[in-house]
Amino acid sequence: MKNSLWTVVLAAGALLALVGCEQNKMTLDEMMQVPPRAPELDRLNAFLGSWHGESQMKITGVDEPMANTGESNVSWDVDNRYLVERFSYQMGENTMQGMSMWTWDDKSGVYRNWWFDNYGIAGTGTVRYDAGNDVWRMKSSGRSMVNGQKTVGAGTIKFVDEDTMKWDYAEWDTLHLIKYMQMSGTSRRQ
């Protein structure tokens, strides 16, 4: 019995090795072909340009909300496949500077984004466009600027008109027990 079981296992393994693991043959020219640009990226054109933003932020443990103002510039990079935002916001007496990037992930069917700033915060997330409600819905993970703990976040962006967007964002601990920060604002194209 043991011998016939091992024979079946070895035969199945050999069959998989011969058939299932064979890679498609490609020439070097075929491998180096740039894939077509995803049409979903065109939806991100709405964010292009220079923006002035004003927002309110409430941080856990701070009594008064903080008013913020800032500027950002959004443009395409890497053959119009990555939307890049560079920003500078005045937050009380401090300045936050950084960048974010957005692109389309065809395999997952979502937009992906990344965030980096001068506070050493790095975050990543996914964004979906809800065409029925004409709103962008974001989910993210990163670290709190308050205490450095891992966080999750969620927010929305809605264009009021082609030159004005209203947005909100909140950040919690990973169990959603403590809300570290809540903010909302309006950005206007300049």
C-alpha positions in Angstrom: 0.0 0.0 0.0 2.8 2.4 0.9 4.6 1.8 -2.4 1.5 2.4 -4.5 0.8 5.7 -2.6 4.3 6.9 -3.1 4.1 5.9 -6.8 0.9 8.1 -7.2 2.5 11.0 -5.4 5.7 10.8 -7.5 3.7 10.5 -10.7 1.5 13.5 -9.8 4.5 15.5 -8.9 6.3 14.6 -12.2 3.2 15.5 -14.2 2.9 18.9 -12.4 6.5 19.6 -13.0 6.2 18.8 -16.7 2.9 20.5 -17.4 1.9 22.9 -14.6 5.2 24.8 -14.2 6.0 25.5 -17.8 6.3 29.2 -18.4 5.2 30.9 -21.6 8.2 31.5 -23.9 8.7 35.2 -24.8 11.3 37.0 -26.7 13.2 39.8 -25.1 11.4 42.3 -27.3 8.0 40.9 -26.1 9.1 41.1 -22.5 10.2 44.7 -22.8 6.9 45.9 -24.4 5.3 48.6 -22.2 1.8 47.5 -21.4 -1.0 49.8 -22.5 -1.9 52.6 -20.1 -5.0 51.7 -18.1 -8.0 53.9 -19.0 -9.0 54.1 -15.3 -6.0 56.4 -14.8 -7.8 59.1 -16.8 -10.3 59.5 -14.0 -7.4 60.9 -11.9 -7.1 63.9 -14.2 -9.7 65.6 -12.0 -7.0 66.1 -9.4 -4.4 67.7 -11.7 -3.2 71.3 -11.0 -2.3 73.6 -8.2 -4.6 73.6 -5.2 -5.1 75.8 -2.1 -6.6 73.9 0.9 -8.1 74.8 4.2 -9.0 72.3 6.9 -9.8 71.6 10.5 -8.2 68.8 12.4 -9.1 67.4 15.8 -6.4 65.3 17.5 -7.1 63.0 20.4 -5.8 64.6 23.6 -5.8 68.2 22.2 -8.8 70.3 23.3 -9.0 72.8 20.5 -9.3 71.9 16.8 -6.4 73.0 14.7 -6.9 75.1 11.6 -4.6 74.2 8.6 -3.9 75.9 5.3 -1.7 74.8 2.5 -0.8 74.4 -1.1 -0.4 71.3 -3.3 0.7 70.7 -6.8 -0.6 67.5 -8.6 0.9 66.2 -11.9 1.5 63.0 -13.8 4.8 61.2 -13.8 6.3 57.9 -15.0 4.7 58.1 -18.5 1.4 59.3 -17.0 1.0 56.2 -14.9 1.5 57.8 -11.5 -0.2 60.9 -10.2 2.2 62.7 -7.9 1.1 65.3 -5.3 3.7 67.5 -3.6 2.2 69.5 -0.7 3.0 71.9 2.1 0.5 72.6 4.9 0.8 75.0 7.8 -0.5 73.2 10.9 -0.5 75.6 13.8 3.1 76.8 14.1 4.5 73.8 12.2 4.8 73.0 8.5 4.0 69.6 7.1 5.6 68.8 3.7 5.4 65.7 1.7 4.2 63.8 -1.3 1.6 61.3 -2.3 1.3 59.0 -5.3 -1.7 57.4 -6.9 -2.0 54.7 -9.6 -4.4 52.1 -10.9 -3.9 48.5 -9.9 -5.6 46.5 -12.7 -5.2 43.1 -11.0 -7.0 44.3 -7.9 -9.4 46.7 -9.5 -8.6 49.6 -7.1 -6.5 52.7 -7.1 -3.4 52.5 -4.9 -1.9 55.4 -3.1 1.2 56.1 -0.9 1.9 59.0 1.4 5.2 60.3 2.8 5.9 63.4 4.9 8.6 65.3 6.8 7.2 63.9 10.1 8.5 60.5 9.0 5.1 59.2 8.4 4.6 56.7 5.6 1.2 55.3 4.7 -0.4 53.2 2.0 -4.0 52.7 0.9 -6.6 51.9 -1.6 -9.1 54.2 -3.2 -12.4 53.3 -5.0 -14.4 55.6 -7.1 -18.1 55.3 -6.3 -19.7 56.5 -9.6 -23.3 56.3 -8.2 -22.5 58.8 -5.5 -19.7 60.6 -7.4 -17.3 60.2 -4.4 -13.9 58.7 -3.9 -13.6 56.4 -0.9 -10.2 55.8 0.7 -8.9 53.2 3.2 -5.3 53.4 4.5 -2.8 52.0 6.9 0.2 53.7 8.4 1.5 55.1 11.7 0.1 57.8 13.9 1.9 61.1 14.0 0.7 61.4 17.6 2.3 58.3 19.1 3.9 56.2 16.2 1.4 53.4 16.7 0.0 51.5 13.6 -3.2 53.0 12.3 -6.0 52.5 9.9 -7.8 55.3 8.2 -10.8 56.1 6.0 -12.0 59.1 4.2 -13.9 60.5 1.2 -13.3 63.1 -1.5 -16.2 64.7 -3.3 -15.9 67.3 -6.1 -18.4 70.0 -5.6 -17.5 71.4 -9.0 -14.5 70.8 -11.3 -12.3 73.2 -9.2 -13.5 72.5 -5.7 -13.3 69.3 -3.6 -14.5 68.6 -0.1 -12.8 65.9 1.8 -12.7 64.2 5.2 -10.4 61.6 6.8 -10.2 59.9 10.2 -7.5 57.7 11.7 -7.9 55.0 14.4 -5.8 52.4 16.1 -6.0 49.1 14.2 -8.9 47.8 16.3 -10.9 50.9 15.8 -11.0 51.5 19.6 -9.3 54.9 19.7 -9.8 57.6 17.1 -6.4 59.5 16.9 -7.4 62.1 14.4 -10.4 63.5 12.5 -10.1 66.1 9.7 -12.1 67.7 7.0 -11.5 70.4 4.5 -12.0 72.1 1.2 -9.4 72.4 -1.6 -9.8 74.8 -4.5 -7.9 74.7 -7.8 -5.8 77.9 -8.3 
